[in-house]
Amino acid sequence: MTMQISPETHPIIWGYGPGASASLLDTADWVCLKNAKGCMITVIEIGNNATDLVLTVHEGQTGAGTTAITTGAEFPIWINTDVTASDAMVRQTDALTYTVTHSAVAKMVQFYIKAANLTPGYDWIQLGAASGHATNIVCVFYQLDGLRYQQTTPPTAIA
């Protein structure tokens, strides 16, 4: 039996956390999509303090900067508003940002970023946040999709 999904073909890269959602801002790690079809970004947040978590995705020529992905490159978004009660991810309208409304339960948001939708010459992405609350906790993971390498072990994709 051949595994279709494995850590070699769909690596999961730690992006941030667990840490305060207010500290996420633009501090998540960058990941390179140069040799991938795309990247699934997973964000898990818990906390019921009065600041929503506003998420966006940056692109860059290197693992630095704060250039937001622009109009025309809207990405698919899914959310589970209570991971303790359900495993259902509900598709949202494609967009360039997503606001996670604060609540006392753990929430999971996923974005799929197609490498082909990035600005030409921009191979790097980073999850960014415009706001968050200091006592809400957040974690970020990147999962690369469709790696194209000829060697057995792909080179690192993190900055």
Beta strands, then each sheet from edge to edge (+ up, - down):
strand 1: 12-20
strand 2: 30-32
strand 3: 38-47
strand 4: 53-60
strand 5: 67-68
strand 6: 77-80
strand 7: 90-91
strand 8: 97-100
strand 9: 103-114
strand 10: 124-131
strand 11: 137-145
sheet 1: 1+ 11- 3+ 9- 6+ 7-
sheet 2: 2+ 10- 4+ 5-
sheet 3: 2+ 10- 4+ 8-
end
